[in-house]
Amino acid sequence: MAKKKTDTEELIAATLPRVVRDKGWEKQLELHKIFVHWRDLVDEEVHVHAAPLKIERGILWIEVENSSWLAQLQYRKVEMLENFNSYLQMGRIVDIRMVLPREKEKNPHDMKDNSGPLIRFVPPSKAQIAEFSGQVGIIKDEKCREALMQFWYLANACRKEKK
């Protein structure tokens, strides 16, 4: 049974890079590394008071805790943009836009669309990240391994809650 699992893992490891490349997803997946590595790309103060929401047409949308932090981060926008783009190899962030939470009592990691459920951003623990990282370690293609890691991270970090 262990042999079949290994064969399946190797088949996925061989197929995933080709699918990502054929579909043209490489650049988009790389851009979304910002979500996975947010804590490493911004300082601790920014991490505590702001969170990435989405990347749309090269624009990184960040939700900021309050208007004071929004003003503070506006001053640091160019620095943050340069930092993100120096981290990226293929893609580029062309602008950063910041928004306040829709409801004041909400956490900056909560995202809400009035028409749908509340989506809460809860980063996986370091132990969970290390465990999954060990599982995908068999994938030889680094880009593919990183893409799968990003997908897993976002799939586990974004949680729907009932209103």
N, C-alpha and C positions, 0 to 999 in steps of 0.2 A: 504494500500500500504506500509506503514512504517513497518508493521508486516512482509511482504514478504522479505523486505530488511534485516531485522534483522535475519530472518530465514536463508537467503542466507549467510549472514556474519557468522553466527554461524556454518553453514555447511562447509564453507571455513576454518574457524578457527579450526574445528575438523579434516578436511581432510589434510590440508597443512603439519602439523607436520609428519603425517604418510607417505605422499609422499616423503618428504625430507629424512626421515629416511630410507624408503624402497629403494630409489634410491641411497643411500649412498652419498648424497650431503652435509651432515652436516659439515664435515671437510672443504670442499671447500668453502662453504658459510661462515664459520667462518674465513677462511683465507682472504676473501674479505672484512671483516669488516675493514681491514686496510684502504681501499679506503674511506669508510664512515667516519672513525674516524681519518683520516690523520692529520687534524689540532690539534687534541688532543694528538696524539702520537709523533709528532715532534715539535720542538720549532718554534717560529714564523719566524725566519730567514730561516729555512729549508723549511717551508711551502711556503714562498714567492718565493724561488728560485728552488724548485724541486716539482715534482708530481709523484705519482705512475702510472705506465703504465699498468702493467699486472703481474700476478703471473703464472709462468709456471714451473711445476715440482718442486715446493717448492722454486723457485727463484723469488724474488721480483725485478722487473725491474723498475727503477726510471729514469725519464727524468730530467736532470739537466740543468739549464739555460745556463751556460757557463763553460769553462774549469777550471776557478778558483774555482767555486763552486764544480765542480766534484772532484778536488784535495782535497778541504776542507772536503767533505763528505766521501772521501776514508779514511781519518784519523778517522772519526767518525763511520765508518761502523760497527765495533764490538759493539759499544755502541748502535747503532740503532737496530742491529740484536737482541741483548739482550732485548731491550725495547719492540720490536714487539713480541718476543716469550714469554715474561713475561705477555703480554696482552692476548695472545691466550691461550685457554684451551685445545683444541683437536689437532689443526694443528701446524705445525712448519715451519718457514721460514729457509731454509738451507743456503741461500746465498742472498746477495744483489748485483745487477749489475746496473751500472749507464751508461747512454748514453746521448749524447748531442742531441739537436734538429737537425733535418735534414736540416732545413733552418734557418739561423741566425735571420731573422726578425720575426720568429714565437715565440709566447708566450710559456713558458714552459708547459702550460696546453693544448697545441695543439699536437695532434698525427696525423701523416700522413703516409699513406702507398701509395707508388707511383702508385699502381694499383687501388686504390679506392678513395673515397671521404675523405676530411679532417674531422677528428673527433675532435671536440673541447670539452674539459672538463670544464663545467661551473657548479659549485656546486649550488644546489638549495638554495634559501634564508632561513634564520632561520624561517621565518614565514611559508614558504611552508613545511619545515621539521616538524614544530610544528603541522601544520594542518593535514598532513598525519599521523603523530604519533598519533594524536587524533582519526583518522579514524581506525587505526589498533589496537587501545587500547582494542577493544572487544576481540581480540585473547588472550586466556588465556595462551597458551603455549609460554613462553618467547623466546625460540629458534626460533620458527616459526615466531613470531612477528618480531624478529630481522632480520630473513632471508628475510621476505617480505619487511621490511624497507630497507635493503641493496639493494634488487632487484629494488625497486622503486627509490632509490637514484641514482644508476648507470644508470637506464633507463632514468632518467630525467637529469642527469649531462652530459652524452655523447651525443653530438649533431652533426649530419652530416651536413656538409656545402659543397656546390658545389665548385669545383676547380676554 
